[in-house]
Amino acid sequence: MKTLILYCRAGFEGECAAEIQAQAAQAGMAGYCRAVAGNAYVEFAVYDGDAAELLRRVPFAGLIFARQMFAARRVEALPPTDRIGPLLAALGEVAVGEVWVETADTNAAKELQVLCRKLATPLTAELRRRGWLREGGAGLPRLHVFFLDTATAWIGWSLPENSAPWYMGIPRLKFPAGAPSRSTLKLEEALLTFLDAGARERRLQPAMRAVDLGAAPGGWTWQLVQRHLRVVAVDNGPMDQALLDSGLVEHRREDGFRYKPAKAVDWMVCDMVEQPVRIARLVADWLAQGWCRECIFNLKLPMKKRYLEVQHCAEIIDERLAKAGLRYTLRFKQLYHDREEVTGHLALLPDHR
């Protein structure tokens, strides 16, 4: 397989392409990208070597704009009477642990979702009949069939330990009836993306303390209260009354950039509409000053040079925390529930907590 397929948000193909180009070069594998604005995916063709090797070398968790990645080959002229035969012939005999039949996350591709659903069951049955599907098998790759149209698809595989765990790279989250705003889904997805189940249990314990900067009306605060954290919600705007009635929320009508906690808290979260560099300096200061141990924050990106803007913000945070002599982890991801923005996660390493 000579091509790596990466799903992304429609309109961010250029950023996704620039990022995988840089990551591939860092991994020592040259290639070139094919990306069409609005298609919601990017192709990276490897010059020499196998895309499967690149799949192993590029850490998916470090990619900002990619929702999913897998090594694949293209299959064309699929006959409507038998798409499965040519697809499996192109794949070759390989043991897989799971099967996903997908399409792009665009309005134009929605019609193909019907085909994907119809094909998934007989394809899975045929793989099982051939002995190629070993459900629950540890360490086995995941099969992806990515339809571009009814007669054209990419078929290949991802590594479950180095890819998104969700179909089409999209977590299916339901808007909670009691949440005061849809922004609550961003923090829920961020916690699923940046923390595994064990980390969520350890680092989001009842009675821990958090600060939510720019909290009103309380979508992010709601997620923390559901986990029984005590939250200081900082915003000049009004908060949802049910959150205030929970007994776990203190509302401070202050500017989020001026607020300073009386004592250190476990978490700071921030979803303020502000220039990305100001938010980067803010979250770096919170850790450097010892005001929190961990934070999740959003960067509202400009219309142009968005990848460069994220890199610049990372440099600001790195420089500030290096001066403070702190060891930490920093990740960015454009979440499904983000729009013209990315979400960041910054945490002190255990020896600094």
N, C-alpha and C positions, 0 to 999 in steps of 0.2 A: 504494500500500500504506500502510495507516494503523497497522499494528501491528508492534511489535518483539517477537520471541520470544526468550526467554533460558532455556537449560537450566541446572539447578542440582542440587545434592544434595537429595534428598527430606528435608524437615524444615527447609530453609534458604530456603524461598520468601520469607518475610518479609524476611530480610536482603538477598536478591537484589533484591526489589522496592524496598526503601528505597534501595539503592545506585543502581539505574538511575533512580529518581525524582530523586535528587540530581544525578546526572551529566547527565540531560536538562535539568534546570533550569540547570545550569552552561553547557550548550551552547545555551541560549536557546530551547529547545523544550518547551512545556508539554504535559502529558498525564496519564494516570492508569493505575494498575496493577490488574490482576486476578490474584490469586494464591490458590491453594487449598493448604492444608497437605497435604503428602504427594504432590503431583502431580509434583514435580521439574521444574517449568517455571513461568515468569512471562510474562504478556502485558503489554506497555506500549503503550497506545493513544495516539496523537498527536492532540491537539486540532486544530491547524492545521498544514498542511504534510504532508510525506511521511516515512514511517518510514525510507525509503531515505536521506534526508538525515541523519536522526539516526544511522543506521548509519555514516555517514561522519564525523560529528562526535564520537562517543563512542569513545575509544581502548579497544579490547578488552583490551589488556595492562594497563590500569589498573583493570579490574573484578576484584573479589576473589571474589565468589560465583558468577559466571556461568561456565558451562563452554563455552557457545556463544551466539552471537546472530546473528539474521538478520531481515530485513524480510519480512513475509508477509501474505497474506490467507487467510481461512478459507473452506473449501469443505465444504458439507454435503450430505447425502442422496446420497452417491456410490453408484451402482448396482453391485451385485456383478459384473454382467456386463461393465461397462466403467467402470473408475475412471480410466483414463488420459485419456480424452477430456475429461471435465469438469475434471480437474486442469489440463490444458494450456490449456483455454479460459480458466480463471481466471488462469493465469500470463500469457498473451499471448505474442506472439513476442519472444523474447529469446535472445541467444547466451550459452551457459554453457560452462564448461570442465570441469565435473565434476558428478556426480549422486549425492546421498545420500538414501536413503529410510530414515527413522528413526522412533523412538518414544521415549517417556520411559523413563528409567532407574529403573523401579519394578517390583516383583514383579507388580503388576496388569497392567502393559503387556507383560510377557514374551510373552504369547500373540500379540501383534501383530507380534513380530519375525519370525514365520513369514511373515506377509503382506508385510512389508517386503522380505524376501529374495526372495519370489516375484515381487513387482511390480518390483523394481529392474531386472531384465534387460529385460523388454519395454518399460518406460518409457525406459530408455537407448536401446534400439533405435529407438523411435519418435522420440525427440529427434534421433537421428542421421539418421534418414530425412528428417526435416523440415529438416535443416541447422541446427538450433538448438544442437547439441552440437559443440563444437570442442575436442576433447581436446588438452591441452597448450598451448592458447592463452593467452599471457601477458596478464594484466590482466583476464581474464574472471571474472564472478561464479561462485559455486558454487550449484547448485540444491539446495534442501532441501525434502523432502516429509515432514512430521511428522504421523504418524497418531495421533489421539486414540482412535478406535475404527475399526471396519471401514468406516464410512460417513462419517467426519469427519476432515479433515486440514487442516493449515496448509501452504500452498505459497508459497515465496519464495526469496530468495537472500541469501547472505553475500558479503563481500569477503574473499578468501583472505588478503590482507595485513593484515586487521583482524578476525581470527576465529581460532578454534582449528583446528589442522591435522588433527584427528582426528575420525573418524566418531562422532557423538553427543557430541563433545567429550571423548572418553575415550581415553587412550593405552592400547594393548593391550600390557601388559608381562607377561612370564613370570617367575615366581619362580625365581631362580637356585638350582640344586641345592646349590651350595656356601655359600650365604649363611646366617648363623646365625639370622636372624629375618626376618619378613615386613616389618618396618619399612624394610628395604633398598629396597623399591619406592618409598617416599616420597621418598628422596633421589634415586633414579634419575629419577623423574618430575619432581622439582624442577629437576634439571639440564637436562632436556629443555625444561621450561617457561620457565625464566629465562635460559637461554643458548642461542644458536643454535649450529650445528655449528662455525662458525669460532671463536666465543668459547670453546666447550668445548676445542677443540684448543689455543688459545693459553693459556687460564687453568687448565688441568688437565694440566700437562705432567709427565712422569716426573721424580722427584727433588724436586718441589715439596714443601713441608711444610704439614701441617695438624694441627689439634687437634680432637678429637671430645669434646665435653663431654657427660657422661651416656652413655658409649659402650656399656656392656655390654648384651647379649652381643656386639655388634659389627656390627649390620646396616648402619649408616651408614659405619662404618670399612671394611667390606667393599667398598663402592662406591669408596672412595678408593684402597684397595689395588689394586683391579682396574685402576685408572688409574696405578698405580706411584707414587703419592704416599707419602711417609713420614709416618706418623701417630702422634701422641701421643694415646692413648686414655685419657681421664680418667673413672674410675668406681670406686667402692668395690666394685662387684660383679665377678664373674668374666667374663673375656673368652673368646671362642671360641679354642681351642688352635691351630687351623689358622691363624688370623690371626697369633697370636704367633709361630708357626713360620715365617711368611713372611719374617721378617727386616726387615719394613717398619713394624712396630708396636711401640711402647714403651707398656706399660701402667703408668699412674700411679694408684695407689689413693688418690685424693684427692677432696675435694668440688669439684664443677665450678664452684661460685660462688667458691671460694677460690683455685683454681689460677691461676697467672700464668706465662706462658712465659718461659724464660730469654732468648730473643730472638724477634724478630718472625717470624711464619709467613705463608704465603700465604693459607690458609683456616682458618676456624673453623666447625664445624658443631655443632648443638646440638638434641637432641630430649629434653630433660628434662621430667618431669612437675612443673610448678611454675606459680605464678600468672603470667599473661601479662605483667603490669607488671614483675615481677622479671626475666623473660627479656628484655624490651625494654631495661631498664636495663643488663643484662649485655652484650648484643650492642653497644649503643651505646658502652659503656666499652671494649670490645675494639678498636673502630675509633678511638675518641677517644684512647686511650692508645698507639696505634700497634702493638698486638699482632698485628693481622692486617689484611689488605687487603680481605677479602671474607668473607661468612658466609651460611649458610643455616640457618634455625632454625624451630622450631615454636612456635605459641602455642596452648595448650590452653584453649579458650574456656569461659566460664561458660554456664549454661543460658539466661540472659536477657541482653538488650542486647548481643548478640554483635558486631554491626556497630559499635556504639559502643565496645566494648572494643578492637577492632582500631584504630579511629581514635585512641583514647586512647594506645595503644602507639606508633602512628606519631608522635604529638605528642611523646611522651617521647624517642624517638630523634631527631627533628628538633631539639628544643631542646638536647639534649646535644651533637650534632655541630655545630650552629650556633655554640655557645660555643667549640668547638674550632677553628672557622674552616675546616671541611672541606667539600668538595663531593663529593656522593655520589648514588647512586640507591637507592631503596627501593621494593620491590614486595611485595605480598601476594597469595596465591592459595589458595583452597581446592581442593586437588588431589583427584583421584579417589581416591587412596590415603590421604587424610586422612579423619578422621571428625569428631568434635566439635572441630575444630581448623583452623587455617590455617597455611600455610607462608610464611615471609618470606625475602626475598633483599636483602641490604644490601651495597653495594660502593662503594669509593672510586672516583671518576672518575680517568682515567689520569694527570692532572697531579698527583694526590696519592699515587700508588702508588710 
